[in-house]
Amino acid sequence: MRVYLSATSTTLNELLTSGVLGPAPLTAFAVTPGLREWYVDDDPEALEYAATMEAARGSLRLLDSDPSAARRRVVIAADVPDAQ
């Protein structure tokens, strides 16, 4: 499953430096049964786009609490096993 994580440039720099994304817990967005039910279009690409845009909105909220971050939305995409 592909998940989308809201982030900032600060988060991205920390990931590149340490190789670890954290601290946990992190909010992730993905194509879930709930999204499939809520979203009118069942096209897989449209569903992925909807999940990505929710993560982008989450990034805007993170920017409010990180004045040192560049004023850019950051979304990190990761492929993780479905069980996780």
C-alpha positions as CSV (number, residue, x, y, z in Angstrom):
1,M,0.0,0.0,0.0
2,R,1.2,3.5,-0.8
3,V,0.9,6.0,2.0
4,Y,1.3,9.7,1.9
5,L,2.9,11.6,4.9
6,S,2.4,15.3,5.5
7,A,5.8,16.9,6.2
8,T,7.8,20.1,6.0
9,S,11.2,20.9,4.6
10,T,12.5,20.5,8.1
11,T,11.1,17.0,8.3
12,L,12.5,16.2,4.9
13,N,16.0,17.5,5.9
14,E,15.9,15.3,9.1
15,L,14.9,12.3,7.0
16,L,17.8,12.9,4.6
17,T,20.3,13.4,7.4
18,S,19.3,10.5,9.7
19,G,17.5,8.1,7.4
20,V,14.6,8.0,9.9
21,L,11.2,9.6,9.7
22,G,9.9,10.6,13.0
23,P,9.1,11.1,15.7
24,A,6.2,8.8,15.9
25,P,3.3,8.7,15.7
26,L,2.9,10.1,12.2
27,T,-0.4,10.8,10.4
28,A,-0.5,8.9,7.0
29,F,-3.1,9.2,4.2
30,A,-3.9,6.3,1.9
31,V,-6.6,4.8,-0.3
32,T,-8.6,3.1,2.4
33,P,-12.1,1.6,2.3
34,G,-13.4,4.7,3.9
35,L,-11.9,6.9,1.2
36,R,-13.3,4.6,-1.5
37,E,-16.8,4.9,0.0
38,W,-16.6,8.7,0.5
39,Y,-15.0,9.6,-2.9
40,V,-17.4,9.5,-5.9
41,D,-14.9,8.4,-8.4
42,D,-13.6,4.8,-8.1
43,D,-10.7,5.4,-10.6
44,P,-7.5,4.3,-8.7
45,E,-5.5,7.4,-9.9
46,A,-8.2,9.7,-8.7
47,L,-8.3,8.0,-5.3
48,E,-4.5,8.3,-5.0
49,Y,-4.7,11.9,-5.9
50,A,-7.3,12.5,-3.2
51,A,-5.1,10.9,-0.6
52,T,-2.1,13.0,-1.8
53,M,-4.1,16.2,-1.5
54,E,-5.2,15.4,2.0
55,A,-1.6,14.9,2.9
56,A,-0.8,18.2,1.2
57,R,-3.4,19.9,3.4
58,G,-1.9,18.3,6.4
59,S,1.5,19.8,5.4
60,L,0.0,23.3,5.5
61,R,-1.1,22.7,9.1
62,L,2.5,21.6,10.0
63,L,3.9,24.7,8.4
64,D,1.9,26.8,10.9
65,S,3.9,25.2,13.8
66,D,7.3,25.2,12.1
67,P,8.4,28.8,11.4
68,S,11.9,27.6,10.3
69,A,10.5,25.5,7.5
70,A,10.4,26.7,3.9
71,R,6.9,27.9,3.0
72,R,6.4,24.9,0.8
73,R,4.1,21.9,1.2
74,V,5.9,18.6,1.4
75,V,4.3,15.2,1.0
76,I,6.4,12.0,1.4
77,A,5.1,8.9,-0.4
78,A,6.1,5.5,1.0
79,D,5.2,2.0,0.0
80,V,4.6,-0.2,3.1
81,P,3.2,-3.6,3.7
82,D,-0.6,-3.7,4.0
83,A,-0.4,-5.2,7.5
84,Q,1.4,-2.1,8.8
